[in-house]
């Protein structure tokens, strides 16, 4: 072998070694398969090597089947690049009655936690199809129950079918219309499902409120029951009272009918009276405000010891008539000299401290004095 041939062999061997190392590294970094353990109630028709599918696509196979006393353990392996959701379910699928079965995993992975390699899917998350033998057995039981040895032993089922056939004969159009209307009603309910659900939610809120107020509801029921018992215990007296009220209403009705004209005129006059009172409500308010003080002061001027009326008439701001007149003249813009010239001829007649007749209410001269009156509503100024 020449040196060139030996070098070529070395290059090929080095390339093979490098490829094997790369393949080994890839195998270590990303395993080809992942194994899971599935528990089924039974696995009729399932064999080692059968397919494991996700949405009808084969992603693995069955590697081992071990039947236990209460469940069957099935070992499967799935391609490593096919993630399975952590909450996946396993179903034994039978496409037809006589075909080979396979395992289907659902749902398809759409993100989130993954089912770890070596994980177990428990019996609560697996399902098996109903066997044809079981269906036949149930059909046989149904036929026996409806047959001559069962419900139709005395011919009652046959009579029911004959009667139903006679009743429904010729009613096909009406039955079809009824089914059509029922379909429309169901469609209406489906279109109004939002309102129906809202009603149910509101009803749930109402029931929850009643539940939270259980004590108050019980107390109300007890009080209502007590009232009902009271009425029941006094039903005779209540009946008598209602009869009396009925008699009173009858008498009142007869009275109104007999005096309809007089009542009409009375109501008309009362309307005028009430209108007059309404028009003078401010005057009435003033009287009601001042009258108590006036009556109290009048009572205070009487001295039971004497006995005599001890009050005197006074005029406020009129202690001297001359001063009052000069103040009036001065308020018009004249000087005090003008007032003196005007009053000079009658000065001797105005030399009194009090006028002979007062302008205010009576004042009491004895201890206790006059009770100050409140200010009338809507009035301004000092209290009289």
C-alpha positions in Angstrom: 0.0 0.0 0.0 1.4 3.3 -1.0 1.6 6.3 1.3 -1.2 8.1 -0.6 -3.5 5.1 -0.1 -2.7 5.0 3.6 -3.4 8.8 4.0 -6.7 8.3 2.2 -7.7 5.6 4.6 -6.7 7.7 7.6 -8.9 10.6 6.3 -11.9 8.3 5.8 -11.5 6.8 9.3 -11.1 10.3 10.9 -14.3 11.5 9.1 -16.2 8.4 10.3 -15.0 9.0 13.9 -16.0 12.6 13.7 -19.4 11.7 12.4 -19.9 9.1 15.1 -19.0 11.7 17.7 -21.3 14.3 16.3 -24.2 11.7 16.1 -23.5 10.6 19.7 -23.5 14.2 20.9 -26.8 14.9 19.2 -28.3 11.7 20.6 -27.2 12.7 24.1 -28.5 16.3 23.8 -31.9 15.3 22.3 -33.2 11.8 22.9 -35.1 10.1 20.1 -38.1 8.9 22.1 -39.9 9.6 25.4 -41.7 6.9 27.4 -45.0 7.1 29.2 -47.1 4.7 31.3 -50.8 4.5 30.7 -53.4 2.8 33.0 -56.6 1.4 31.3 -59.6 -0.5 32.8 -59.2 -3.0 29.9 -57.5 -3.1 26.5 -59.4 -5.6 24.3 -58.0 -5.5 20.8 -54.8 -3.6 21.6 -51.4 -5.3 21.0 -47.7 -4.4 21.3 -46.6 -2.4 18.3 -50.0 -0.7 17.8 -49.9 3.0 16.9 -50.0 6.0 19.3 -51.7 8.9 17.6 -52.2 12.7 18.2 -55.0 14.1 16.0 -54.8 11.1 13.8 -51.0 11.4 13.2 -48.9 8.5 14.5 -46.3 9.8 16.9 -45.2 6.5 18.6 -46.1 2.9 19.4 -47.1 0.5 22.2 -44.1 -1.2 23.6 -45.5 -3.3 26.5 -48.9 -4.4 27.9 -49.2 -5.8 31.4 -52.6 -6.9 32.7 -53.1 -6.4 36.5 -55.9 -7.4 38.8 -57.7 -4.0 38.7 -56.1 -2.3 35.7 -53.9 -2.8 32.6 -50.6 -1.0 32.4 -49.6 0.0 28.9 -46.1 1.3 28.1 -45.8 3.6 25.1 -42.9 5.5 23.5 -43.4 8.7 21.6 -41.1 10.6 19.3 -38.9 13.0 21.2 -39.8 16.0 19.0 -43.5 15.6 19.9 -44.3 17.4 23.2 -47.3 16.1 25.1 -49.3 18.4 27.4 -48.9 17.7 31.2 -52.7 17.2 31.5 -53.0 14.9 28.5 -55.6 12.1 28.4 -55.3 8.7 26.7 -58.2 7.0 24.8 -58.4 3.6 23.3 -59.8 4.2 19.8 -61.7 1.6 17.7 -62.3 3.0 14.2 -64.6 0.1 13.4 -66.0 -3.0 15.2 -63.4 -5.4 13.7 -60.3 -3.2 13.1 -57.2 -3.1 15.1 -57.3 -0.5 17.9 -54.7 2.2 18.8 -54.0 4.7 21.5 -54.9 8.4 21.0 -53.4 11.2 23.1 -55.3 14.5 23.5 -55.3 17.4 23.4 -52.5 18.5 21.1 -49.8 20.5 22.8 -50.3 24.3 22.5 -47.9 25.6 25.0 -47.4 25.4 28.8 -46.2 22.5 30.9 -45.2 19.3 29.2 -45.6 15.7 30.2 -42.2 14.6 31.5 -40.4 11.6 30.1 -41.4 8.5 32.2 -44.6 10.2 33.5 -47.8 8.2 34.2 -51.3 9.0 32.9 -53.7 7.6 35.6 -56.9 5.6 35.2 -59.0 8.7 35.8 -57.6 10.3 32.6 -58.0 7.3 30.3 -61.1 5.9 28.5 -62.0 2.7 26.6 -64.8 2.3 24.0 -68.0 0.3 24.6 -67.6 -3.2 23.3 -70.0 -4.6 20.7 -70.6 -7.6 23.0 -71.9 -5.2 25.7 -74.1 -3.5 23.2 -75.6 -6.8 22.1 -76.1 -7.9 25.7 -78.0 -4.7 26.5 -80.2 -5.0 23.4 -81.0 -8.6 24.4 -82.0 -7.4 27.9 -84.2 -4.7 26.4 -85.9 -7.1 24.1 -86.5 -9.5 26.9 -87.9 -6.7 29.1 -90.3 -5.6 26.4 -91.1 -9.1 25.2 -93.8 -11.7 26.2 -92.0 -12.5 29.4 -91.6 -8.8 30.3 -93.7 -5.6 29.9 -95.8 -7.2 27.2 -96.7 -10.3 29.3 -100.4 -9.5 29.3 -100.3 -7.6 25.9 -100.3 -4.1 27.5 -97.3 -3.0 25.4 -99.0 -4.2 22.2 -102.2 -2.3 23.1 -100.2 0.8 23.9 -98.5 0.6 20.5 -101.8 0.0 18.7 -103.4 2.9 20.6 -100.5 5.2 19.8 -100.6 4.2 16.1 -104.3 4.9 16.0 -103.9 8.3 17.7 -101.1 9.4 15.5 -102.6 8.2 12.3 -103.1 11.2 9.9 -101.4 13.6 12.4 -98.0 13.7 10.6 -98.4 17.3 9.4 -99.4 18.5 12.9 -96.5 16.6 14.5 -94.1 18.0 11.9 -95.4 21.6 12.6 -95.1 21.0 16.3 -91.5 19.8 15.9 -90.8 22.8 13.7 -92.2 25.2 16.3 -90.2 23.5 19.0 -87.1 23.9 16.9 -87.8 27.6 16.5 -88.4 27.9 20.2 -85.1 26.2 20.9 -83.4 28.5 18.4 -84.9 31.5 20.2 -83.7 30.2 23.5 -80.3 29.7 22.0 -80.2 33.2 20.6 -81.2 34.6 24.0 -78.8 32.5 26.0 -77.0 35.6 27.2 -80.2 37.0 28.7 -81.1 33.6 30.2 -77.7 33.2 31.8 -77.9 36.8 33.1 -81.3 36.0 34.6 -79.8 32.9 36.2 -76.9 34.9 37.5 -79.3 37.5 39.0 -81.3 34.7 40.5 -78.2 33.3 42.0 -77.3 36.7 43.4 -80.8 37.0 44.9 -80.6 33.5 46.4 -77.2 34.3 47.8 -78.6 37.5 49.4 -81.4 35.5 50.9 -78.9 33.0 52.3 -76.8 35.7 53.8 -79.9 37.2 55.4 -81.2 33.9 56.7 -81.7 35.2 60.2 -83.8 38.2 59.0 -85.8 35.9 56.7 -86.5 33.5 59.5 -87.5 36.4 61.8 -89.8 37.8 59.1 -91.4 34.3 58.6 -91.9 34.0 62.4 -93.5 37.4 62.6 -95.7 36.6 59.6 -96.7 33.3 61.2 -97.5 35.1 64.5 -99.7 37.6 62.6 -101.4 34.7 60.8 -102.0 32.9 64.1 -103.3 36.1 65.7 -105.8 36.6 62.9 -106.8 32.9 63.0 -107.4 33.1 66.8 -109.5 36.3 66.4 -111.2 35.5 63.1 -114.7 35.8 64.8 -113.9 39.3 66.1 -112.3 40.2 62.8 -115.3 39.1 60.9 -117.5 41.1 63.2 -115.3 44.2 62.7 -115.4 43.8 59.0 -119.1 43.5 59.0 -119.4 46.6 61.1 -117.1 48.5 58.8 -119.2 47.3 55.8 -122.4 48.6 57.5 -120.7 51.9 58.3 -119.7 52.3 54.6 -123.3 51.5 53.5 -124.7 54.1 55.9 -122.1 56.6 54.7 -123.0 55.8 51.1 -126.7 56.4 51.7 -125.9 59.6 53.6 -123.8 61.0 50.7 -126.4 60.1 48.2 -129.2 61.7 50.3 -127.2 64.9 50.9 -125.3 65.2 47.6 -126.5 68.7 46.9 -125.7 70.0 50.4 -122.3 68.3 50.4 -121.5 69.9 47.0 -122.4 73.4 48.3 -120.5 72.8 51.5 -117.4 71.7 49.7 -117.7 74.7 47.4 -118.0 77.1 50.4 -115.1 75.3 52.1 -113.0 75.8 49.0 -113.7 79.5 49.2 -112.8 79.5 52.9 -109.6 77.6 52.3 -108.7 80.0 49.5 -109.3 83.0 51.8 -107.0 81.4 54.5 -104.4 80.7 51.9 -104.5 84.3 50.6 -104.1 85.6 54.2 -101.6 83.1 55.4 -99.0 85.8 56.1 -101.4 87.8 58.3 -102.4 84.6 60.1 -98.7 83.8 60.7 -98.2 87.3 62.1 -101.2 86.9 64.4 -100.0 83.5 65.6 -96.6 85.0 66.2 -97.6 88.1 68.1 -100.9 87.0 69.9 -99.2 84.8 72.6 -97.0 87.6 73.7 -99.9 90.1 73.7 -102.1 87.9 75.7 -99.3 87.2 78.2 -98.6 90.9 78.6 -102.3 91.6 79.1 -102.4 89.0 81.8 -99.3 90.5 83.5 -100.9 94.0 83.8 -103.5 92.6 86.1 -102.5 92.6 89.8 -104.6 90.2 91.8 -103.3 91.7 95.1 -104.9 95.1 94.5 -106.9 93.9 92.5 -106.7 96.3 89.6 -105.1 96.8 86.2 -101.7 98.3 86.8 -100.6 99.0 83.3 -100.1 102.4 81.6 -100.1 103.6 78.0 -96.7 104.7 76.6 -95.5 105.9 73.3 -92.0 104.8 72.2 -89.7 107.6 71.0 -92.2 110.2 72.2 -91.0 111.1 75.7 -91.4 114.8 74.8 -93.8 116.1 72.0 -91.7 119.1 71.4 -88.6 117.0 70.8 -90.5 114.7 68.5 -91.8 117.6 66.4 -88.3 119.2 66.2 -86.8 115.9 65.1 -89.4 115.6 62.4 -88.7 119.2 61.2 -84.9 118.6 61.3 -85.3 115.4 59.3 -86.8 117.5 56.5 -83.6 119.5 56.2 -84.5 122.6 58.4 -82.3 124.0 61.2 -83.1 123.9 64.9 -83.8 127.7 64.8 -86.7 127.0 62.4 -88.1 124.5 64.8 -87.9 127.0 67.7 -89.6 129.7 65.6 -92.4 127.4 64.7 -93.0 126.1 68.2 -92.8 129.4 70.0 -96.5 130.2 69.8 -97.5 126.8 71.2 -94.5 126.1 73.4 -96.5 126.3 76.6 -98.9 123.7 75.4 -96.1 121.2 74.6 -94.4 121.3 78.0 -95.3 117.8 79.0 -93.2 114.7 79.4 -95.8 112.1 78.3 -98.6 112.5 75.8 -102.1 112.1 77.1 -102.7 109.1 74.9 -100.1 106.4 74.1 -99.5 104.6 70.8 -97.9 101.3 72.0 -99.2 98.2 73.8 -99.8 98.2 77.6 -96.8 98.1 79.9 -96.8 96.6 83.3 -95.5 98.9 86.0 -95.0 96.2 88.7 -92.0 93.8 89.0 -92.0 91.2 86.3 -92.4 93.6 83.5 -93.6 93.1 80.0 -92.8 89.9 78.1 -90.9 90.9 74.9 -92.7 89.8 71.8 -91.0 87.8 69.0 -90.6 89.3 65.6 -93.3 88.3 63.2 -92.3 86.2 60.2 -91.3 88.3 57.2 -91.0 91.5 59.3 -87.9 93.6 59.8 -87.1 96.0 62.6 -87.5 96.1 66.3 -90.1 94.1 68.2 -93.1 96.3 69.1 
